[in-house]
Each structure stands twice: as C-alpha cells, then as structure tokens.
C-alpha cells in the first residue's frame, strides 16, 4: 500500500531533506518511534483521503521540491562566498605585496591607521561570515532521511496512517513545516552572505585607497 510513497521519498536519498518539526532534526543514527502527532488533523475520512491520494502525492512532491530548492540555495551561497573570499584574499595579497616597499618608505599620515584598521576589521568580519556559512550548526536546515526513520515515525508508530493517502498527507505536512523552519535559517544566512560581500568589498577599497594614496 505504501510502496509508491516510500519509493518516492527514499529514492531521493541524498537530495531529500527531512526534519521533524516537533523534535528537531531526526538523524539516521537515532530514529524515533514517537507517533507523528504534529500533523494537523484532517476533517476528511480514510476513504476520502484514499480517493484524493493523487492530490496528496502532488503536495508531497511539491514539498520535496521546496526542500531541494532550499538545499541548493544554501549550497550556492556557500560556493559564492568561498569564491569571493578567495578573490578578496588574492587581491589583498597582490596589493600589499606589490606595494610593500612603497608603504615602508612613505611617511605614515593621518589616514594610514584608519585605513589599515578599517581594512583589517572588514577582513575579520568577512572571514567570520564565511565560517558561519560553512559551519554545519549555523546552517542546520535538516538532513537526509533514511527509510528506517520513515518506517519508525510514520508507518510502524502508534498512530500509523492506515492508507497511502494519509501517509502522503503526513509526509507532505511535515516537509512543509520543515520548509517553514528552514526559511528562518536561510533568511539569516542571506544576511550573513550579504554582510560578507559588503565587508570584503570594503576591505579591498581600504587597501586600494591606502596603496593609491602613496603612489
């Protein structure tokens, strides 16, 4: 009865993201056997849910796509911020390395220390933002679920669904709640990403001004 839903959900494996919205992230190493009581009760009976299983299947697949999009967005943020950090690091090393002798010979005026301070602080903030984006705890938007978790949480629990339609509904509901929780994390990570880019640009501007002023 549940073969279609389980195959669709477990077949994604590395692509799917799943979180128990009531108990936090559900790890494969500690599957829960608690009944999925978090799903909102439906006014429809079992027969109506069975008749509407194709509709529930569409909702379930849409929830999977939403979680995949969130995973891809986070991966994209990480890749871009690492690339930008590498660019700013290379540009800073080139600017300061090629102008090291010039900076040593030129007298230090009133702008020297403010520019160095701004550049150093901006670099430190930018690196900190990159660490936050790459740190798993800061970007916990769920994990890939195994079939063991699905069986323990949704099939063999006390309140196990008795039809494929109800199973698809519960999985889609939990995925939707996970997507809402992930949005909070992603919003914070977008701000961290923008802060990293802004501080990286400010860092380059400070070092460029410092070198240009002494040419």
NORNOR-V942100 format. One record per pair of residues at least 4 apart in sequence whose ideal C-beta (glycine too) atoms are under 7 Angstrom apart, sorted by the first residue. I is the first residue (numbers start at 1). J is the second residue. Records with the same first field share a line. If there is no record, write none. Layout:
I: J / J
This chain:
1: 164
2: 6 / 155 / 164 / 167
3: 7
4: 8 / 164
5: 9 / 164 / 167 / 168 / 171
6: 10 / 147 / 150
7: 11
9: 16 / 150 / 171
10: 147 / 150
12: 16 / 64
13: 144
14: 144
15: 68
16: 64 / 67 / 144 / 145
17: 67 / 71 / 141 / 142 / 143 / 144 / 178
18: 26 / 142 / 143 / 144 / 145 / 175 / 178
19: 25 / 26 / 142 / 178 / 181
20: 24 / 26 / 32 / 174
21: 38 / 174 / 177 / 178 / 181
22: 38
23: 32 / 34
25: 140 / 142 / 143
26: 32 / 145 / 149 / 153
27: 143
28: 146 / 148 / 149
31: 148 / 149 / 152
32: 152 / 153
33: 152 / 157
34: 157
35: 157 / 158 / 159
36: 153 / 154 / 157 / 159 / 170 / 174
37: 159
38: 174
39: 170 / 173 / 174
40: 173
42: 49 / 169
44: 48 / 49
46: 50 / 162 / 163 / 166
47: 51
48: 52
49: 53 / 163 / 165 / 166 / 169
50: 163 / 165
52: 56 / 165
53: 57 / 164 / 165 / 168
54: 58
55: 59
56: 60 / 165 / 168 / 169 / 172
57: 61 / 168
58: 62
59: 63 / 172
60: 64 / 168 / 171 / 172
61: 65
62: 66
63: 67 / 172 / 175 / 176 / 179
64: 68 / 175
65: 69
66: 70 / 179
67: 71 / 142 / 175 / 178 / 179
68: 72
69: 73
70: 74 / 141 / 179 / 182 / 186
71: 75
72: 76
73: 77 / 186
74: 78 / 139 / 141 / 186 / 189
75: 79
76: 80
77: 81 / 133 / 189 / 193
78: 82 / 133 / 134
79: 83
80: 84
81: 85 / 130 / 133 / 193 / 196
82: 86 / 130
83: 87
84: 88 / 197 / 200
85: 89 / 126 / 130 / 200
86: 90
87: 91
88: 92 / 126 / 200 / 203 / 204
89: 93
90: 94
91: 95 / 204
92: 96 / 203 / 204 / 207
93: 97
94: 98
95: 99 / 207 / 208 / 211
96: 100 / 207
99: 103 / 211
100: 104
101: 105
102: 106 / 214
103: 214
106: 214
108: 112
111: 115 / 213
112: 116
113: 117
114: 118
115: 119 / 206 / 209 / 210
116: 120 / 210
117: 121
118: 122 / 202 / 206
119: 123 / 203 / 206 / 207
120: 124
121: 125
122: 126 / 199 / 202 / 203 / 206
123: 127 / 203
124: 128
125: 129 / 195 / 199
126: 130 / 196 / 199 / 200 / 203
127: 131
128: 132
129: 133 / 192 / 195 / 196
130: 134 / 196
131: 135
132: 138 / 192
133: 139 / 189 / 192 / 193
135: 139
136: 140
139: 185 / 189
140: 185
141: 182 / 185 / 186
142: 178 / 182
145: 149 / 150
147: 151
148: 152
149: 153
150: 154 / 155
151: 155 / 156
152: 156 / 157
153: 157
154: 160 / 161 / 167 / 170 / 171
155: 160
156: 160
161: 166 / 167 / 170
162: 166
164: 168
165: 169
166: 170
167: 171
168: 172
169: 173
170: 174
171: 175
172: 176
173: 177
174: 178
175: 179
176: 180
177: 181
178: 182
179: 183
182: 186
183: 187
184: 188
185: 189
186: 190
187: 191
188: 192
189: 193
190: 194
191: 195
192: 196
193: 197
194: 198
195: 199
196: 200
197: 201
198: 202
199: 203
200: 204
201: 205
202: 206
203: 207
204: 208
205: 209
206: 210
207: 211
208: 212
209: 213
211: 215
